[in-house]
Amino acid sequence: MDIQEVVSDRVGSRGDAAAPPLALEVEHLSFSYSERRALDDVTFAVKAGEIFGFLGPNGGGKTTLFRILSTLAASASGTARVFGHDLAGNTMAVRRRLGVVFQHPSLDQKLTVAENLAHHGRLFGITGTRLHERSRLMLERLSLTDRANDVVETLSGGLKRRVELAKAMLHEPELLILDEPSTGLDPAARREFHSALAELRAANRVTIVLTTHDMEEAGQCDRIAILHRGRMVAIGAPGELKARVGGDVIVIRAAAPETFSRKLAERFSVSGTIVDGTVRVEHPRGHALVAEMVDALGGEIDSVTFGKPTLEDVFIHLTGDRFFAGAPDSAS
């Protein structure tokens, strides 16, 4: 798979002036921890202005990819470019274009919101009137103006995440990279955070790349790439990926799933997949099959559910594994 394939939905060719430029280009990227392959020949591209997500369970390679893209680790092989600048050959030029939000808080808890922004700005050489104006703008844009003098440790998790965003955007980066940004947030705070991301994209024309194991979060991206055991198994808009699953998804719990799956094939010419002791079936008319199946084999069924495909169903369809999101793993 090459760059042209993974951005096939892009209008025009790379040389077409009407096509949006590429914010991020990665080709054949690999990385290993001793004997374990964390990333295996990963290729993708992100268009300028996109909100692009990497979806995968812990251990899939998301955090390793984040570390490479944020210039914290060097890849073992392959290339990565940010707005045409090679991560390996021009690190400082890349860093000037990056805003980074880490999975774990990077704020000084004992300082106020305004003090955190001021210290971060000075690291990028922003001082005086420009620092004041950039801080004011970011506080306003992220609805933090009335919290400017609050000590960070007194803020809620959602507010702290917004301060992280304000800090990351202070030096006007072209590409914002976030690692598991909604970890630890309640549903309301998560929605507010993603509204803030969308507003930043619209106001600053910034490209946003995030890693996540949250299906809802991934569903709000323009496009996503699914990572599994270090390999990229799919890329596309969430709706397009769901459309790859063949109709409704039916999940049957039975005392003997292998036997039940075999009977389904014999009686209805339907192929079932055993996943975690359940029989999963993809069918264009799920409601009709469920009725027929219960009528014929109801005595062997403990429970049955069906519905439209989710991103978890896409993951199972592509990998044969259930999507598990366990504890965060810094080497995932």
N, C-alpha and C positions, 0 to 999 in steps of 0.2 A: 504494500500500500504506500503510495507516495503523496506528496502535498497536494497535487492536482486532484487526486481522488477524494481526499478528505475535505476539500472545500468545493466539491462539485456543484453545490447549490449556490455558489458565488456567481454573480452576474458577470459575464465576460471572462476573459483570460487575464493572467497576471499583468499583461501589458495594456489592458483596456483602461483608458482614463476614466471611464464611467464606473468602473468597479471599485468597491471600497478597498483601501489598502489593508495589508495584513499587519495586525498588531503583534502577532506571535506566530512563529513558524518553528516547528520541531520536527526533525527527521531522524528516524532510526535511533532514538534515545534509549540507552541501556544503563543500568546501575546495579551493582551487587554489594551485599553485605557478606563478606567472606564467601561462603558457598551458596548463600541464598540470593536468588535473582529477584530484586525488588521491582525493577522495570525491565521489560524485555521488548526491544525493538518498537518503541512507541513513536508514532507519527501522527501529527495533527496540525491544524492551523486555525487561528482565531482572527476573525475580521475586526477591524477597528470599529468601536462602538457597540460590540456585542456584550451581552452577559452570558458567559460560557461556564458551564459547570463540569467538574469531574465527579462522577458518582461511582461509589464502590464501597464494599465492606472494609472494615479494618483489616489490614494486611494486603489490600489490593494494590497498593503502590501510590496512593494519593499524596501522603505526606512526603514521601521521597521526591515525588515530582514537584511538590510545592518548594521543597528545599533547593532543588536545582533551579527552578524558575526564579526564585528570589535571590539567587547567587550565593546561597549559604553552603552549597555543595556542588562539586564538579561532577559531570556525568562521566561514566566510564568510556562511552562511545556515543557517536551521533552528534548532531548539531542543534542548537537552539538560538533563535534570533528574536530580539525585541525591536520592532520597527526598523528592521534591517541590521541592527547591531548584534554581533555575535557575543553570546554570554561569556564564552571562553576568552575571546580576544579583546573585548572592549568592555570590561566589567563596570568601570566607572561611568561610562556613557549610558549603560543599561540602568544602573542604580539611580541615576538622575531622572529616569523616566518611570521608575517604579514607585508605587505606594504599596506597603505591605501591612496586612493585619494578621497577626499570628493567632493560633488556636488558643494559646494561653495569654492572659493579659500582659501587656507590656507598659502599662501606665504606672507612674509613681503614685502609690496609694495615699501618701502623706501630703502631696501637693494638690493645689486646686486644679480645676479643669484648665483655666487660663494659664497657669504656671506650666502645666504639662505641655500645652501647645507652644508656649514661648521657648522652652528648653529644646523641644524637637525642632522648631524652626531654626534655631541658632546652629544646630548640627548641620543644616543644609545652607548655612550662610545667610539666612533671612533675618534681618534686623530692622530696627527703627520703624518708620512709617509703614513699610511693606509688611513687616511682621504683624503690626497692629491691625492693618486692613485685612490681611489674609486670615488672621485669627477671628476677627469680627465676622467676616463672611462665612467661614466654616461653622462658627457657632450659630449663626443665623440660619444657614442652610440646613443644619441638622437639629434645629429647634432646641438649642442648648444655651441660648443667650442668657436666660434667667438662672442658669446653673454655672456660669463662668467662675464664680467665686466659691463654689462648693468644693470641699475636699473630696477627692475621688472615692475614698473608702466609704463615704456616706451614700454613694449613688447605688441605684439598682443595677442588676446585671445588664438590662437593656440599655440604660443610659451610659454605662461604661463602654458598651459596644459602640454606641454612637460617638463617644469621645475618641475611641480608637480610630473610627472612620475619619473624624475631623483631623486627627493627627496625621493619618496616612495621606490625606488629601491636601495638607497644608502647603506643600511645595509644588502643587499643580502637576502631579504625575499624569502621564498619558495612559498608563496601565496600572490597575489596582488588582492586587493578588491577595486572596483571603483563604485561610486554612480553617475549615470547619467553623465558619463564622457564627452559626446559631447555636453552637454547643452550650448547654446550660441555660438557654433562654426558654421562658414559658411561651406558649403559643401566641399570646398577644404581643409580647416583646419581639418574637420572631417576625410577626407580620409587620410591626413598626420598623424593624431593622431592614427588611426587604423593601419597604416603601422608601426608606431613606436611600438605599442603593439605587433604586429606579430613578429617584429625583436627582441623585448625583450624576448618573449616566446622562440624563436629559440636560442638566444644567452645565456640566463640565465636558460633555462629549468624551468621557473617559471609558476605556474598555475595562470590563470587569471579568476576572477569572477566579473561580472559587472551587474549593474541594468540599465534598459533603457526603455523608451517608444518610441524609434525610431526604426521603422521596418527595415530600412537599416542596422542600427547598429546591431540589433539582428540577421539579416541574415548572418553576417560575423562571428558569433560564431560557434564553433564546435557543440555544443548542446545548447538548450535553455529550460527553464521552463517557462510556461505561468501562471501568477498569476491573479486571479480575485476575488475581494472582500475577500482577505485574504486566499484563497484556491489555491492550485496548481492544475490546470485542465489538464495539459499536460506536457510531457517532451520528448525531442528527438532532432535529428538533424533538422534544418529548412526544408530541402527537404523532410524528412520523415513526418513531421507534415503537410506540404502542400499536400502530397499525400493522407492524410486522407480525404481531401475534395473531394467529388464525381465529378471529372472532371472539366469542365469550370464553372465559376461563372457568372451568368447573373443577372443584376440589372435593374429592370424596374420601371420607374416612371409613375404612372397612377393617374387620378383624383380620382378614388375610388379603392385604393389598395386591400382592402378586397374582393370586388366584382371581381376584376381582378384575384386575386389569386384563387378564387373559380372557375372561368371560365377556368383557366389554368388546374386545377385538372380535371374538367369535360371533357374538349376537348382533352387534351394531356396526362392525367394521370400523371401529374407532380405536385409535392408538392412544394409550395412556402412558404417562411417565410417572415413575415412583419417586417422590421427593419427600424426605423426612416421614416416611410411613404413610403418606397420603398418595392418592392417585389423582394426577392432574391431567385434564383433557382440554384441548382447545377445539372449539366447535362453532361454526357460524350461527347456529340456532340453538344456543345453550338451553333456553327454557324448554324447548320441545324435547331435547335429548334427556333432560333431567326428568321430565314427566314419564317418558318411555322407560328410562332406566329404573326409576322407583317402582313403576308398575311391574317390571320384569324381575328385578333383583333387589327389591326393597328390603327383604329379610336379611340381606348381607350388608346393608348400609348402616353405619352408625350415624353419620351426618353428611350433608352435602350442601355446598354453597356454589353460587355462580355469579359472575358480574363481568363488566367490561375490563379489559386489560389495564393493569397499573404498571408503573415502572418496575416494581418488584417482579411482576409477571414477565416483563421483558428480560430482566436479568436471568430468571429461571429458564426462560425459553432459549436464551443464548448460551447459558453455561451448564444447565442441568443441576445447579446448586441453588439452595435457598439463600436469600440475602440476609446475612446476620450482621448486626451492628453492635459489636460489644464495646468494651472499654477502649478509650483512645489509646493508640499505639504510636509512639513517636517515630517508629521505624516502619510504619505501614506504607 
